[in-house]
């Protein structure tokens, strides 16, 4: 078994990662570290952009409007690698 996968604490469908788009600067650390491919990078929509706080809008424009999105929440195993890897502390694991 993959070393990163063996460090996971829960079965799938116990927790889900949640990304705070106001904090995420699209640096891809979560995408690169997740052993289950839970995240993907993509540009935020105009509606999502308009909901951001002022400072987050500026950072988003500087970083090309890309943000991390949770695309496979049902396969998250709560290893916490994404939380540790995120330099902005934009990810939380929430028990469902």
WOZIQUI-V172061 format. One record per residue. N is the residue number from 1. PSI is psi in degrees with one decimal (none if undefined). OMEGA is omega in whole degrees, 0 to 359 (999 if undefined). NEAR is the number of other ideal C-beta (glycine too) atoms within 8 Angstrom. Layout:
n->N psi->PSI omega->OMEGA near->NEAR
n->N psi->PSI omega->OMEGA near->NEAR
This chain:
n->1 psi->144.7 omega->178 near->4
n->2 psi->135.1 omega->183 near->6
n->3 psi->-42.8 omega->180 near->6
n->4 psi->-41.4 omega->180 near->10
n->5 psi->-33.5 omega->181 near->11
n->6 psi->-15.4 omega->179 near->7
n->7 psi->-2.1 omega->182 near->8
n->8 psi->141.6 omega->191 near->10
n->9 psi->-24.7 omega->189 near->7
n->10 psi->161.6 omega->167 near->8
n->11 psi->161.8 omega->176 near->5
n->12 psi->156.7 omega->177 near->9
n->13 psi->24.1 omega->174 near->5
n->14 psi->-38.6 omega->177 near->8
n->15 psi->160.0 omega->173 near->10
n->16 psi->142.4 omega->174 near->10
n->17 psi->144.0 omega->178 near->16
n->18 psi->128.6 omega->181 near->9
n->19 psi->126.7 omega->174 near->13
n->20 psi->106.1 omega->183 near->9
n->21 psi->-20.9 omega->176 near->12
n->22 psi->-25.0 omega->181 near->8
n->23 psi->-33.2 omega->185 near->9
n->24 psi->129.0 omega->178 near->13
n->25 psi->11.6 omega->174 near->10
n->26 psi->37.5 omega->183 near->12
n->27 psi->-4.2 omega->172 near->8
n->28 psi->5.0 omega->182 near->8
n->29 psi->-40.3 omega->181 near->10
n->30 psi->-39.4 omega->179 near->14
n->31 psi->-44.1 omega->184 near->10
n->32 psi->-31.3 omega->186 near->7
n->33 psi->-20.9 omega->186 near->11
n->34 psi->120.3 omega->181 near->11
n->35 psi->-8.6 omega->182 near->10
n->36 psi->8.1 omega->179 near->10
n->37 psi->45.4 omega->181 near->8
n->38 psi->-26.9 omega->186 near->12
n->39 psi->155.8 omega->167 near->14
n->40 psi->154.8 omega->177 near->8
n->41 psi->135.6 omega->174 near->10
n->42 psi->163.6 omega->179 near->7
n->43 psi->140.2 omega->176 near->7
n->44 psi->155.2 omega->179 near->11
n->45 psi->167.1 omega->177 near->6
n->46 psi->-38.5 omega->178 near->5
n->47 psi->-42.7 omega->178 near->6
n->48 psi->-41.0 omega->178 near->10
n->49 psi->-43.4 omega->182 near->11
n->50 psi->-23.3 omega->178 near->6
n->51 psi->-11.4 omega->181 near->6
n->52 psi->154.5 omega->173 near->12
n->53 psi->161.9 omega->186 near->6
n->54 psi->-51.2 omega->182 near->6
n->55 psi->-39.2 omega->179 near->6
n->56 psi->-35.2 omega->177 near->11
n->57 psi->-43.8 omega->180 near->10
n->58 psi->-47.1 omega->179 near->8
n->59 psi->-37.3 omega->180 near->9
n->60 psi->-42.9 omega->178 near->14
n->61 psi->-40.4 omega->180 near->8
n->62 psi->-35.4 omega->183 near->6
n->63 psi->14.0 omega->172 near->10
n->64 psi->17.4 omega->177 near->7
n->65 psi->5.5 omega->176 near->10
n->66 psi->140.3 omega->178 near->9
n->67 psi->161.5 omega->174 near->14
n->68 psi->135.1 omega->176 near->14
n->69 psi->142.0 omega->177 near->9
n->70 psi->112.8 omega->183 near->12
n->71 psi->-16.2 omega->179 near->7
n->72 psi->63.1 omega->183 near->9
n->73 psi->-26.1 omega->184 near->9
n->74 psi->-7.6 omega->178 near->7
n->75 psi->3.3 omega->177 near->9
n->76 psi->132.4 omega->180 near->14
n->77 psi->16.8 omega->173 near->11
n->78 psi->36.4 omega->178 near->10
n->79 psi->-24.1 omega->178 near->10
n->80 psi->4.5 omega->180 near->8
n->81 psi->-37.0 omega->179 near->11
n->82 psi->-40.9 omega->180 near->14
n->83 psi->-45.3 omega->180 near->11
n->84 psi->-34.9 omega->185 near->7
n->85 psi->-24.2 omega->186 near->10
n->86 psi->114.5 omega->181 near->13
n->87 psi->-20.9 omega->181 near->7
n->88 psi->-2.8 omega->183 near->8
n->89 psi->45.0 omega->183 near->7
n->90 psi->-2.0 omega->185 near->12
n->91 psi->134.6 omega->174 near->14
n->92 psi->148.1 omega->173 near->7
n->93 psi->125.8 omega->183 near->12
n->94 psi->127.6 omega->177 near->8
n->95 psi->134.3 omega->180 near->5
n->96 psi->none omega->999 near->6
